[in-house]
Amino acid sequence: TEPQLQIVQQPRQRGMRFRYECEGRSAGSIPGEHSTDSNRTFPAVQILNYKNRAKIRVSLVTKSDPPKPHPHSLVGRDCRDGICEMDIGPDSMIASFSNLGIQCVRRREIMDALQLRLKKKVDPFNGTSLSVRAEPHGFSSSIALTRHPFVGTHHSHICKIVHALTLRSSPHAVGNAALDIEDMDLNVVRLCFEAFVYDSAQNVVALPPVVSHEIRDRRATSTSELKICRVSQNVGSVRGGDEIFLLCDKVQREDIEVRFFDDSGWEARGLFSQTDVHRQVAIVFTTPPYRDQAVTREVTVRMQLRRPTDNEVSDSMEFRYLP
């Protein structure tokens, strides 16, 4: 059975803040998805079917598929130039990353960040493989990468952008590269794990990389956790039309709705326009009518915030319809 890299602890998707270098503060540590105050966990991977020394490398990639190198950087212990490397084995083949933070770049800094990835030859899904001879006393501190001859560095996603935005490229290529950068989501990243192991001839080979769940920047309203803080009332007529003031954490006025639903499969939306969203933290809406206008007693349904672009929802709360 061939060695295989597997994620054993995913990163927590929300609650992590991406920090700029100029903030001068620690970027914190990415917790594991099952982390609690009493039992802290962290992103971790394991190499299966293998018992020897190995190197694990972690970098950031985009949320899109196939994953592309992301301009944001990993910072913390064992991190350099935005990448983290850790030696493991042979006693334990699990690598847990307890000191990984995310340092973000501004859009105008994307090119410099991608050029650094190009210099380090970090593009895990561009057919990267290792064909260097393993050192007798362990891995070198910086692994030299070579490309599959049919892939070639010039086909790399990074190289396409970097080369297009130079004088050697056509205006059409420059335009496409600029659009590629403009479309890059700076509020979402994924961790890409790579493993480098010894084969039977003591050559260093790369296992297929694995990619984590998305990690979303807590500050960004387009990806932040939705939360209802308070409502002016949670009761209204089955005919609908009751005006409610809802206070919430920051939302985008063009990408938010108030959803009513019950266990029967019925659902409806609170009625409001973008101008009814005040400073991103308050929504004034009217309730929708209930599905059954002929009820003779109070009916309890649920109410929550929902973001249409990614279907993210808040915790729901009770709303009572009166006949």
Backbone bond lengths (Angstrom), bond angles and torsions (degrees), N, CA, C in turn:
res aa  C-N    CA-C-N  psi(-1)  N-CA   C-N-CA  omega(-1)  CA-C   N-CA-C  phi
1 T - - - 1.463 - - 1.525 109.91 -
2 E 1.311 116.20 134.24 1.458 121.03 -176.45 1.531 111.23 -76.47
3 P 1.339 117.07 148.57 1.467 119.83 173.53 1.527 110.72 -58.92
4 Q 1.313 115.44 147.18 1.461 120.85 -177.09 1.522 109.64 -143.54
5 L 1.322 116.17 138.27 1.462 121.62 177.39 1.523 109.16 -95.32
6 Q 1.336 115.48 133.96 1.460 120.49 -175.94 1.523 110.18 -138.84
7 I 1.335 116.72 137.97 1.462 121.07 175.01 1.523 108.46 -81.32
8 V 1.331 117.00 124.30 1.464 120.80 179.62 1.524 111.96 -105.82
9 Q 1.328 118.18 -14.89 1.463 122.14 174.01 1.526 108.20 -144.57
10 Q 1.319 115.61 111.33 1.457 120.68 178.61 1.535 109.75 -73.30
11 P 1.330 117.83 154.94 1.464 119.95 173.59 1.528 110.22 -74.01
12 R 1.326 115.74 153.66 1.464 119.41 173.50 1.519 108.45 -68.16
13 Q 1.327 116.06 135.85 1.460 119.96 -172.65 1.525 113.21 -79.30
14 R 1.335 116.81 -29.65 1.467 119.45 -174.70 1.523 110.65 -129.21
15 G 1.343 114.42 160.95 1.457 120.15 177.20 1.517 113.85 99.04
16 M 1.342 117.56 -10.59 1.464 121.67 179.95 1.524 109.24 -89.97
17 R 1.320 116.01 133.19 1.460 119.68 177.34 1.517 109.94 -101.36
18 F 1.334 116.42 127.69 1.458 121.01 173.69 1.532 107.26 -79.66
19 R 1.322 117.72 132.91 1.467 120.64 -176.50 1.526 111.15 -117.08
20 Y 1.336 114.85 143.50 1.460 121.00 175.22 1.525 109.40 -80.09
21 E 1.327 115.75 150.89 1.466 120.51 179.11 1.519 111.32 -59.83
22 C 1.339 117.15 -35.95 1.459 120.87 -176.50 1.525 112.69 -70.10
23 E 1.331 118.55 -12.78 1.463 120.26 179.13 1.521 111.43 -69.21
24 G 1.334 116.26 -22.14 1.454 119.75 176.14 1.512 114.11 65.99
25 R 1.313 117.51 21.79 1.457 121.57 179.83 1.518 109.78 -120.02
26 S 1.322 115.11 158.29 1.455 119.48 175.71 1.518 109.80 -61.12
27 A 1.325 115.60 141.61 1.464 120.03 179.00 1.519 111.65 -80.94
28 G 1.346 117.28 1.29 1.455 119.86 179.67 1.512 111.87 75.75
29 S 1.319 116.43 -170.92 1.460 121.86 -179.97 1.518 109.75 -127.58
30 I 1.314 116.22 135.03 1.462 121.05 178.44 1.528 108.27 -70.65
31 P 1.335 118.49 119.66 1.467 119.36 178.03 1.521 111.44 -81.24
32 G 1.325 115.93 160.20 1.453 120.43 172.36 1.518 110.16 -74.38
33 E 1.327 116.17 161.21 1.468 119.05 -175.11 1.523 112.10 -68.21
34 H 1.323 118.39 -21.02 1.463 121.08 179.42 1.527 112.03 -103.84
35 S 1.317 117.13 14.19 1.459 121.08 -177.43 1.528 111.09 -69.08
36 T 1.347 116.12 139.64 1.460 122.59 175.15 1.521 108.32 -130.34
37 D 1.327 116.43 171.32 1.465 120.11 178.60 1.522 111.40 -61.94
38 S 1.315 116.95 -34.31 1.468 120.65 -177.37 1.524 113.03 -91.00
39 N 1.319 117.09 -17.52 1.467 120.80 -179.02 1.522 109.06 -141.42
40 R 1.320 115.65 88.15 1.458 120.09 -176.96 1.526 110.23 -77.95
41 T 1.316 115.40 132.41 1.461 121.25 175.26 1.522 108.78 -125.99
42 F 1.329 114.82 165.45 1.464 120.65 -175.41 1.528 109.43 -140.63
43 P 1.334 117.23 162.37 1.469 118.90 176.92 1.527 110.88 -54.78
44 A 1.322 116.16 136.21 1.464 119.80 -176.25 1.524 110.40 -148.29
45 V 1.333 114.93 148.93 1.465 121.39 175.74 1.520 109.19 -130.30
46 Q 1.327 115.43 162.65 1.456 121.81 179.09 1.519 109.24 -138.68
47 I 1.330 116.00 140.44 1.465 120.56 173.17 1.520 107.71 -95.88
48 L 1.321 116.31 120.06 1.459 122.16 179.21 1.527 110.11 -92.03
49 N 1.327 115.41 153.62 1.477 122.67 174.83 1.526 112.23 60.08
50 Y 1.320 116.78 37.22 1.472 120.41 -177.85 1.520 108.66 -157.91
51 K 1.346 116.87 135.43 1.461 122.27 177.77 1.521 109.00 -138.26
52 N 1.311 116.58 86.59 1.459 121.87 178.93 1.517 106.44 -167.88
53 R 1.315 115.65 179.75 1.457 118.48 177.31 1.524 110.29 -68.64
54 A 1.326 115.67 147.75 1.466 121.26 -179.68 1.521 108.62 -153.74
55 K 1.310 114.83 162.58 1.463 120.66 175.12 1.522 108.47 -120.82
56 I 1.332 115.74 132.75 1.463 121.79 175.46 1.520 107.85 -108.40
57 R 1.313 116.27 133.37 1.461 120.90 177.07 1.523 109.23 -122.39
58 V 1.327 115.54 137.49 1.464 121.31 179.65 1.521 108.72 -122.63
59 S 1.311 116.08 133.80 1.463 121.85 174.25 1.523 108.05 -140.23
60 L 1.311 116.26 170.75 1.459 121.24 179.82 1.522 110.47 -98.67
61 V 1.323 115.89 137.86 1.459 121.18 176.91 1.528 109.33 -129.47
62 T 1.324 115.19 167.71 1.457 121.52 -176.98 1.528 111.07 -75.33
63 K 1.336 115.08 166.23 1.469 120.09 178.03 1.520 111.87 -76.90
64 S 1.342 117.08 -17.89 1.463 121.07 -176.86 1.523 110.70 -78.65
65 D 1.318 115.73 157.15 1.463 121.91 175.75 1.522 109.93 -113.32
66 P 1.342 118.95 138.13 1.460 124.77 -3.74 1.523 111.25 -67.96
67 P 1.341 117.43 148.44 1.465 119.83 -176.81 1.525 111.63 -62.29
68 K 1.321 115.40 140.14 1.464 121.80 177.38 1.522 108.57 -119.60
69 P 1.328 118.28 153.82 1.466 120.17 177.34 1.524 111.05 -55.96
70 H 1.320 115.96 136.06 1.467 121.60 179.72 1.522 108.64 -99.15
71 P 1.339 118.12 143.45 1.470 119.74 -178.54 1.523 114.47 -70.82
72 H 1.336 119.21 -19.95 1.460 120.24 177.46 1.529 109.67 -66.32
73 S 1.335 115.98 160.13 1.463 121.53 -174.31 1.524 111.62 -119.29
74 L 1.318 114.79 149.71 1.454 120.98 167.39 1.517 108.42 -88.15
75 V 1.325 116.73 135.98 1.459 121.61 178.61 1.520 108.61 -130.38
76 G 1.333 115.23 155.07 1.456 120.81 -179.69 1.510 110.65 132.85
77 R 1.318 115.38 -168.87 1.459 120.40 -179.90 1.528 110.13 -61.77
78 D 1.312 116.59 140.27 1.470 124.17 179.96 1.525 113.18 68.05
79 C 1.346 117.32 14.42 1.464 120.81 179.37 1.523 110.44 -106.64
80 R 1.315 115.15 141.70 1.459 121.16 177.22 1.522 108.40 -152.94
81 D 1.314 115.90 133.83 1.471 121.61 179.86 1.526 111.81 53.97
82 G 1.329 116.72 36.11 1.454 121.20 175.43 1.508 115.84 83.93
83 I 1.342 116.94 3.01 1.465 122.54 -175.76 1.521 108.79 -124.21
84 C 1.320 117.07 145.90 1.466 121.46 177.27 1.525 109.35 -115.14
85 E 1.330 115.92 134.28 1.460 120.97 176.85 1.518 109.35 -127.96
86 M 1.329 115.96 140.61 1.460 121.43 -179.43 1.522 109.63 -140.27
87 D 1.329 116.47 134.38 1.460 121.84 174.91 1.524 109.22 -90.99
88 I 1.329 117.03 135.32 1.462 121.55 177.98 1.520 109.72 -134.44
89 G 1.356 115.49 172.19 1.453 122.98 175.56 1.522 112.70 83.94
90 P 1.327 116.29 168.32 1.477 125.86 -2.51 1.535 114.25 -86.49
91 D 1.360 117.20 -9.78 1.470 118.87 -175.35 1.525 112.25 -66.47
92 S 1.316 116.55 -44.40 1.466 121.05 178.34 1.518 108.98 -128.81
93 M 1.311 115.82 135.08 1.461 120.33 179.89 1.532 111.46 -105.12
94 I 1.327 115.78 23.65 1.466 121.51 176.66 1.523 108.96 -107.04
95 A 1.312 116.55 133.75 1.468 122.52 175.24 1.523 108.09 -116.86
96 S 1.341 115.99 118.31 1.461 121.82 178.22 1.522 108.31 -111.60
97 F 1.326 116.63 130.78 1.465 121.42 -173.78 1.529 109.63 -107.25
98 S 1.336 114.69 93.86 1.466 121.34 -172.51 1.519 113.15 -92.21
99 N 1.311 117.29 0.80 1.464 118.59 -175.92 1.524 110.83 -140.38
100 L 1.333 115.91 50.73 1.462 120.91 178.78 1.524 109.66 -107.40
101 G 1.322 116.41 121.36 1.455 121.56 172.56 1.516 109.70 -116.93
102 I 1.323 116.59 164.99 1.465 121.64 -179.14 1.518 109.39 -114.78
103 Q 1.326 115.63 119.18 1.467 121.94 177.56 1.528 107.72 -106.13
104 C 1.327 115.68 124.48 1.464 119.45 -173.21 1.525 111.62 -99.15
105 V 1.312 114.83 158.46 1.462 121.91 176.50 1.521 108.49 -115.88
106 R 1.315 115.88 156.91 1.460 120.77 173.44 1.524 108.72 -82.09
107 R 1.321 115.79 162.21 1.461 119.44 -175.37 1.526 112.04 -58.71
108 R 1.327 116.93 -34.31 1.466 119.11 -179.63 1.530 112.14 -71.80
109 E 1.331 117.52 -12.38 1.462 121.52 -179.03 1.530 112.54 -99.09
110 I 1.322 117.10 0.88 1.462 120.27 -175.35 1.524 111.79 -59.74
111 M 1.339 117.27 -44.90 1.463 120.03 -176.69 1.518 111.84 -59.46
112 D 1.337 117.16 -44.52 1.467 120.14 179.95 1.527 110.36 -61.74
113 A 1.329 116.37 -40.90 1.463 120.06 -179.46 1.526 111.22 -65.87
114 L 1.326 117.10 -42.11 1.462 120.00 179.87 1.527 111.80 -68.86
115 Q 1.327 116.89 -33.80 1.464 119.61 176.55 1.525 110.81 -64.76
116 L 1.336 116.53 -35.08 1.460 119.97 176.63 1.525 110.23 -65.55
117 R 1.343 117.87 -40.89 1.468 120.41 176.64 1.532 110.20 -62.04
118 L 1.336 115.71 -39.02 1.459 120.23 179.06 1.528 110.39 -63.16
119 K 1.322 115.76 -43.10 1.464 120.56 179.24 1.524 110.94 -61.84
120 K 1.340 116.39 -37.45 1.466 121.01 -179.70 1.528 112.26 -85.49
121 K 1.356 116.43 -1.84 1.470 121.92 -179.78 1.532 111.71 56.85
122 V 1.322 115.84 44.61 1.462 121.03 178.89 1.521 109.19 -103.83
123 D 1.319 116.02 102.09 1.465 123.08 177.58 1.525 105.96 -155.41
124 P 1.347 117.86 75.01 1.469 122.10 -166.57 1.516 115.28 -56.08
125 F 1.332 119.04 -30.43 1.458 120.80 -175.08 1.520 112.19 -103.16
126 N 1.330 115.61 24.45 1.458 120.18 177.13 1.527 111.24 -106.31
127 G 1.333 117.06 24.69 1.457 119.95 177.33 1.513 113.40 80.87
128 T 1.339 117.23 23.54 1.451 120.67 -179.61 1.524 111.05 -64.15
129 S 1.315 116.37 137.58 1.460 120.44 172.77 1.518 108.72 -144.04
130 L 1.311 116.04 163.45 1.456 120.91 179.10 1.521 109.73 -109.99
131 S 1.317 116.17 132.77 1.460 118.72 175.63 1.524 110.01 -133.85
132 V 1.338 115.51 29.63 1.459 119.04 179.61 1.518 109.27 -93.85
133 R 1.297 115.90 152.23 1.458 121.68 179.35 1.522 109.58 -75.57
134 A 1.312 117.21 131.29 1.460 120.01 -179.71 1.518 110.65 -68.48
135 E 1.318 116.61 139.77 1.456 120.95 177.65 1.527 109.37 -72.47
136 P 1.330 118.28 146.14 1.465 120.72 -175.21 1.523 113.77 -65.00
137 H 1.337 117.15 -26.04 1.465 119.53 -177.13 1.521 112.16 -110.00
138 G 1.308 117.42 23.25 1.461 119.55 176.15 1.507 112.18 124.74
139 F 1.320 114.00 178.03 1.455 120.10 -179.47 1.516 109.88 -72.91
140 S 1.330 115.18 151.70 1.455 118.93 173.34 1.516 108.45 -71.99
141 S 1.326 116.50 159.27 1.463 120.24 -177.33 1.514 111.54 -68.33
142 S 1.323 116.87 -23.69 1.465 120.34 177.87 1.519 108.41 -133.25
143 I 1.316 116.86 113.15 1.459 121.08 -175.69 1.518 110.49 -75.99
144 A 1.318 117.09 128.11 1.465 120.88 177.20 1.522 108.77 -84.94
145 L 1.301 117.06 127.48 1.457 121.45 -177.20 1.521 110.79 -101.05
146 T 1.325 115.47 144.54 1.458 120.24 169.41 1.514 108.30 -123.50
147 R 1.316 116.19 159.20 1.457 121.03 -177.02 1.522 110.70 -103.68
148 H 1.301 114.84 152.56 1.455 119.93 171.04 1.531 107.78 -61.22
149 P 1.325 118.79 135.19 1.469 120.19 -173.79 1.524 114.11 -59.64
150 F 1.335 118.04 -24.64 1.462 119.53 -179.59 1.524 112.45 -90.10
151 V 1.326 116.83 -5.28 1.464 119.96 177.44 1.509 109.15 -97.63
152 G 1.335 115.93 -64.10 1.459 119.30 175.24 1.508 113.05 76.53
153 T 1.325 115.85 142.28 1.451 120.76 -177.42 1.515 112.16 -60.02
154 H 1.334 118.50 -31.35 1.458 119.72 -174.85 1.519 112.06 -69.52
155 H 1.343 118.67 -11.73 1.460 120.54 176.76 1.521 111.72 -93.03
156 S 1.316 117.57 -4.71 1.460 121.04 -179.26 1.514 111.36 -59.10
157 H 1.346 115.08 143.71 1.475 119.97 176.34 1.520 110.41 -57.56
158 I 1.333 116.79 -43.78 1.463 119.83 179.99 1.517 109.95 -61.64
159 C 1.328 116.01 -47.03 1.465 119.07 -177.26 1.518 111.71 -62.05
160 K 1.312 117.41 -37.38 1.461 119.97 178.59 1.519 110.71 -58.31
161 I 1.330 115.87 -43.34 1.464 119.50 -179.55 1.521 110.46 -70.11
162 V 1.335 115.73 -50.31 1.465 120.02 -176.53 1.521 111.01 -60.84
163 H 1.337 116.95 -45.52 1.462 120.10 -178.50 1.526 111.70 -69.33
164 A 1.333 116.48 -35.60 1.464 119.25 -179.23 1.515 111.80 -66.21
165 L 1.318 116.79 -32.91 1.460 120.07 -177.55 1.528 111.46 -90.72
166 T 1.319 115.90 35.60 1.458 121.71 174.48 1.518 107.78 -126.96
167 L 1.307 116.26 171.90 1.465 121.07 -178.16 1.520 112.23 -68.64
168 R 1.335 117.42 -12.80 1.457 119.74 -178.20 1.527 112.32 -79.34
169 S 1.326 117.33 -7.11 1.453 120.06 -173.03 1.518 112.03 -106.98
170 S 1.325 114.88 157.59 1.458 120.90 179.03 1.520 110.41 -74.73
171 P 1.342 117.55 158.06 1.469 120.30 176.41 1.522 112.61 -56.84
172 H 1.338 116.96 -35.33 1.464 120.12 179.90 1.528 110.49 -64.19
173 A 1.342 116.40 -44.26 1.464 120.11 179.48 1.520 111.17 -65.27
174 V 1.336 116.07 -39.90 1.463 120.02 177.97 1.519 110.17 -61.14
175 G 1.331 116.27 -42.84 1.461 120.19 179.80 1.516 112.10 -62.27
176 N 1.329 116.90 -43.40 1.459 120.39 179.42 1.521 111.40 -64.81
177 A 1.331 117.09 -40.99 1.461 120.57 179.38 1.518 111.09 -65.26
178 A 1.330 116.35 -40.85 1.462 119.89 178.66 1.524 110.74 -63.09
179 L 1.342 116.57 -39.54 1.460 119.73 177.53 1.519 110.79 -65.68
180 D 1.334 116.61 -37.85 1.460 121.23 178.62 1.522 110.20 -58.96
181 I 1.324 116.53 -44.61 1.458 121.12 178.58 1.523 110.51 -67.27
182 E 1.325 116.52 -42.74 1.470 120.45 -177.90 1.524 111.15 -62.36
183 D 1.334 116.85 -34.03 1.461 121.08 -178.03 1.526 113.10 -82.75
184 M 1.319 118.05 -8.28 1.455 120.97 -176.97 1.528 110.34 -67.55
185 D 1.326 116.97 127.34 1.464 122.13 -178.74 1.524 108.92 -83.05
186 L 1.325 116.13 111.67 1.460 120.97 -178.57 1.522 112.25 -87.04
187 N 1.319 117.52 -1.15 1.463 121.39 -178.97 1.522 113.38 -99.81
188 V 1.335 116.61 -3.46 1.464 121.11 -177.50 1.526 109.33 -136.35
189 V 1.334 116.36 133.63 1.467 121.67 174.96 1.527 108.52 -134.61
190 R 1.324 115.18 167.02 1.458 121.55 168.81 1.523 108.08 -132.11
191 L 1.321 116.23 151.44 1.459 120.99 173.96 1.522 108.69 -85.88
192 C 1.320 116.07 131.92 1.462 121.14 174.25 1.525 108.20 -111.43
193 F 1.323 116.27 121.30 1.462 122.01 -179.56 1.526 109.18 -103.74
194 E 1.328 115.21 131.85 1.461 121.52 174.38 1.524 108.34 -122.16
195 A 1.323 116.19 145.99 1.464 121.07 177.74 1.517 109.34 -125.54
196 F 1.333 115.53 136.37 1.462 122.34 179.22 1.521 107.69 -120.80
197 V 1.334 115.97 120.82 1.461 121.64 -173.04 1.527 109.99 -129.13
198 Y 1.341 115.02 169.98 1.462 120.82 175.30 1.525 110.21 -89.30
199 D 1.336 116.40 138.22 1.461 118.77 170.64 1.524 109.05 -92.70
200 S 1.320 117.09 -173.81 1.467 120.84 -175.35 1.522 112.74 -65.36
201 A 1.341 116.96 -22.01 1.466 121.00 178.59 1.523 111.88 -94.86
202 Q 1.330 115.81 11.32 1.467 122.13 -179.29 1.526 113.13 63.86
203 N 1.320 116.31 24.74 1.459 120.71 167.87 1.523 108.60 -86.30
204 V 1.313 116.04 152.83 1.460 120.62 176.57 1.524 108.77 -90.61
205 V 1.328 116.00 125.08 1.463 120.89 -179.77 1.520 109.38 -125.14
206 A 1.318 115.28 154.17 1.464 121.12 -179.38 1.521 110.17 -98.93
207 L 1.329 116.63 130.06 1.458 121.03 173.07 1.531 109.34 -79.56
208 P 1.327 118.32 158.21 1.469 119.75 176.65 1.530 110.62 -57.13
209 P 1.319 117.75 132.73 1.467 120.25 -178.59 1.524 111.62 -70.94
210 V 1.343 115.27 156.84 1.466 121.09 175.80 1.525 108.13 -125.81
211 V 1.333 115.53 150.53 1.464 121.56 -173.99 1.522 109.88 -123.38
212 S 1.320 115.66 139.81 1.460 121.76 -176.61 1.521 112.17 -82.46
213 H 1.332 114.28 178.96 1.459 121.10 168.06 1.529 109.31 -62.40
214 E 1.317 115.47 167.03 1.465 120.39 175.75 1.527 110.72 -70.26
215 I 1.333 115.44 144.50 1.466 122.61 171.17 1.517 106.45 -115.18
216 R 1.330 116.30 126.17 1.466 120.83 -173.16 1.522 110.70 -110.87
217 D 1.318 115.40 137.33 1.463 121.54 179.96 1.526 109.71 -67.94
218 R 1.332 115.44 125.66 1.462 120.66 -177.47 1.525 112.62 -62.95
219 R 1.337 117.08 -28.72 1.469 120.17 -175.80 1.518 113.22 -76.16
220 A 1.299 117.91 -24.77 1.466 121.29 -171.32 1.523 110.77 -80.71
221 T 1.328 116.50 122.57 1.463 119.67 -180.00 1.521 111.95 -66.38
222 S 1.327 117.23 -22.50 1.466 119.91 -179.44 1.522 112.50 -74.69
223 T 1.339 117.60 -16.06 1.465 120.80 -177.97 1.518 112.95 -132.25
224 S 1.327 118.28 -0.47 1.460 121.18 -172.93 1.525 111.95 -70.97
225 E 1.317 115.07 163.67 1.457 121.36 177.35 1.526 109.51 -70.27
226 L 1.314 116.51 135.97 1.463 121.17 179.45 1.526 109.80 -87.61
227 K 1.330 115.25 139.29 1.465 119.12 -177.77 1.521 110.48 -150.51
228 I 1.333 116.19 127.63 1.461 121.72 171.46 1.524 107.67 -87.79
229 C 1.322 116.47 121.73 1.465 120.29 -179.06 1.530 112.07 -90.83
230 R 1.332 116.67 -41.12 1.466 120.32 -177.83 1.523 109.12 -164.32
231 V 1.334 116.09 149.62 1.463 121.37 173.18 1.521 108.92 -127.54
232 S 1.329 116.00 151.02 1.464 120.16 -178.49 1.521 111.76 -69.75
233 Q 1.322 117.31 -28.14 1.464 121.91 175.83 1.515 108.56 -162.57
234 N 1.326 115.55 153.74 1.468 119.65 178.05 1.521 110.52 -126.27
235 V 1.338 115.49 35.15 1.448 121.83 178.24 1.524 108.41 -143.98
236 G 1.349 117.12 145.48 1.457 120.44 -179.51 1.513 111.75 -167.48
237 S 1.305 116.03 176.63 1.460 122.28 -177.17 1.527 111.51 -77.96
238 V 1.340 115.48 148.91 1.467 119.88 175.83 1.528 111.07 -64.18
239 R 1.321 117.17 -17.74 1.467 120.73 178.51 1.527 112.03 -78.01
240 G 1.336 116.80 -12.00 1.455 120.69 -178.86 1.515 111.57 76.95
241 G 1.332 116.07 -172.98 1.455 121.44 176.64 1.511 115.30 87.52
242 D 1.340 118.61 2.63 1.464 120.55 176.81 1.526 109.89 -77.70
243 E 1.326 116.63 134.87 1.468 120.92 -178.58 1.527 110.14 -86.65
244 I 1.329 115.29 130.35 1.465 121.51 -178.17 1.522 109.24 -128.30
245 F 1.326 115.28 137.85 1.459 122.42 173.25 1.528 107.25 -101.40
246 L 1.322 116.16 123.80 1.463 121.60 -178.02 1.525 109.17 -119.46
247 L 1.335 116.58 125.22 1.464 122.19 175.00 1.522 108.89 -99.93
248 C 1.328 116.64 138.21 1.460 120.83 -174.54 1.522 110.41 -148.52
249 D 1.342 115.60 169.22 1.457 119.75 167.79 1.528 108.17 -68.64
250 K 1.327 116.86 165.57 1.462 120.76 -172.33 1.531 113.24 -54.92
251 V 1.336 114.16 135.16 1.467 121.59 177.17 1.523 108.83 -132.82
252 Q 1.317 116.27 165.79 1.458 121.51 173.53 1.520 108.68 -95.75
253 R 1.317 116.68 125.88 1.468 120.25 -172.94 1.517 113.49 -62.13
254 E 1.346 116.47 -26.97 1.462 119.19 -179.06 1.526 112.38 -90.55
255 D 1.325 117.50 1.26 1.461 120.54 -174.70 1.527 110.61 -140.81
256 I 1.310 116.45 52.56 1.463 119.88 179.47 1.525 109.08 -152.14
257 E 1.314 115.94 146.69 1.457 121.13 174.67 1.521 109.33 -146.72
258 V 1.345 115.62 157.80 1.462 121.83 175.88 1.524 106.97 -105.48
259 R 1.317 115.62 117.60 1.468 121.70 -173.23 1.527 110.27 -105.42
260 F 1.325 116.26 130.29 1.462 123.46 172.06 1.527 107.71 -108.30
261 F 1.328 117.90 140.53 1.465 120.19 -179.00 1.525 110.24 -159.21
262 D 1.338 115.68 163.36 1.466 120.33 173.70 1.524 109.23 -140.54
263 D 1.321 116.33 -178.91 1.464 121.34 -174.45 1.525 113.35 -71.73
264 S 1.324 117.40 -14.03 1.467 120.41 -177.66 1.526 112.53 -79.42
265 G 1.347 116.79 -9.99 1.456 120.66 -175.71 1.514 112.96 102.78
266 W 1.336 117.17 -7.30 1.471 120.51 176.93 1.518 110.07 -69.45
267 E 1.309 115.79 141.65 1.456 120.56 170.99 1.520 109.58 -153.00
268 A 1.325 114.58 154.82 1.464 121.45 179.95 1.520 107.81 -153.88
269 R 1.324 116.27 167.95 1.456 121.50 -176.77 1.525 110.49 -115.32
270 G 1.350 114.98 141.04 1.447 119.40 170.12 1.521 109.52 -64.25
271 L 1.320 117.27 148.79 1.464 121.60 -174.63 1.523 110.28 -99.92
272 F 1.332 115.78 121.65 1.464 121.43 175.90 1.520 108.72 -164.10
273 S 1.326 116.29 163.01 1.464 122.00 176.48 1.527 108.70 -110.94
274 Q 1.322 116.59 173.39 1.464 120.06 -179.93 1.519 111.76 -61.08
275 T 1.317 117.35 -31.01 1.472 120.09 179.39 1.524 112.02 -71.38
276 D 1.341 117.47 -11.72 1.467 120.97 177.14 1.525 112.23 -87.70
277 V 1.342 116.89 -0.67 1.470 121.29 174.84 1.523 107.08 -97.35
278 H 1.326 116.89 115.02 1.456 121.59 -171.37 1.531 110.95 -104.57
279 R 1.337 115.11 118.86 1.468 122.70 177.08 1.536 112.94 48.66
280 Q 1.312 115.48 30.34 1.470 123.97 174.50 1.526 114.20 69.26
281 V 1.325 119.21 0.37 1.469 120.60 -174.88 1.527 113.45 -124.19
282 A 1.318 118.79 2.56 1.463 121.15 178.96 1.527 109.73 -144.16
283 I 1.318 115.94 138.16 1.465 122.33 178.62 1.527 108.49 -127.42
284 V 1.314 116.00 127.76 1.463 121.32 173.90 1.524 107.32 -106.48
285 F 1.337 116.97 118.59 1.458 120.28 -176.18 1.525 110.06 -140.02
286 T 1.313 115.78 165.94 1.463 120.93 172.77 1.519 108.89 -110.83
287 T 1.323 115.01 146.36 1.461 120.20 -175.22 1.525 111.17 -73.61
288 P 1.331 116.90 148.56 1.470 120.11 175.38 1.528 109.73 -80.50
289 P 1.324 118.11 156.27 1.467 119.40 175.10 1.526 110.61 -67.65
290 Y 1.329 116.33 149.29 1.461 120.67 176.72 1.524 109.59 -76.45
291 R 1.304 117.48 156.60 1.470 122.51 -174.73 1.528 112.58 -64.33
292 D 1.335 117.78 -28.23 1.469 121.38 -177.43 1.521 109.19 -119.64
293 Q 1.313 116.19 104.80 1.463 120.69 -178.49 1.529 112.11 -77.73
294 A 1.335 117.74 -9.64 1.468 120.59 -174.16 1.527 113.10 -99.65
295 V 1.333 118.19 12.12 1.466 119.25 179.62 1.524 109.62 -61.95
296 T 1.333 115.42 148.58 1.468 120.26 -178.38 1.520 112.48 -109.74
297 R 1.335 115.95 -3.19 1.463 118.78 176.93 1.523 109.78 -144.44
298 E 1.303 114.11 168.62 1.474 121.38 -175.74 1.530 111.18 -58.01
299 V 1.333 115.82 140.02 1.467 122.36 177.66 1.526 108.83 -122.49
300 T 1.320 116.51 131.11 1.464 120.93 179.44 1.526 109.99 -101.42
301 V 1.330 116.05 126.18 1.462 122.03 175.83 1.532 107.74 -122.98
302 R 1.331 116.35 -172.76 1.465 121.13 179.41 1.523 109.59 -118.73
303 M 1.323 114.96 152.31 1.464 121.84 179.46 1.527 108.25 -134.24
304 Q 1.337 117.25 138.29 1.460 120.89 -179.78 1.524 109.77 -154.74
305 L 1.326 115.56 164.26 1.457 121.62 171.06 1.524 108.78 -87.10
306 R 1.321 116.37 147.53 1.466 120.87 176.83 1.518 109.10 -140.99
307 R 1.343 115.90 137.54 1.459 121.64 177.24 1.531 108.02 -104.74
308 P 1.335 119.07 110.62 1.470 121.48 -173.03 1.523 114.84 -60.14
309 T 1.331 119.21 -34.19 1.465 119.98 -173.02 1.518 112.91 -64.58
310 D 1.330 118.11 -33.12 1.464 119.63 -179.87 1.527 112.77 -127.68
311 N 1.348 116.79 7.30 1.470 122.58 179.03 1.523 113.50 61.78
312 E 1.304 117.33 19.11 1.461 121.04 175.76 1.529 109.27 -68.54
313 V 1.337 116.67 139.16 1.464 120.88 179.80 1.523 110.02 -129.31
314 S 1.315 115.82 156.44 1.456 121.71 174.52 1.526 109.40 -86.93
315 D 1.328 116.41 171.24 1.457 119.20 167.59 1.522 107.74 -60.15
316 S 1.322 116.29 144.33 1.462 119.33 -178.77 1.524 110.67 -91.96
317 M 1.306 115.56 159.00 1.460 121.90 176.55 1.525 108.93 -132.56
318 E 1.318 115.71 161.27 1.461 120.04 -178.71 1.524 111.94 -71.86
319 F 1.330 114.48 144.06 1.463 121.22 167.43 1.522 106.65 -135.36
320 R 1.331 116.20 133.70 1.467 121.20 -175.60 1.524 110.46 -109.21
321 Y 1.321 114.88 124.21 1.466 121.35 174.17 1.532 109.27 -92.60
322 L 1.322 116.01 133.77 1.462 121.79 178.51 1.524 110.00 -109.25
323 P 1.360 117.25 143.49 1.469 119.84 179.46 1.527 111.55 -67.79
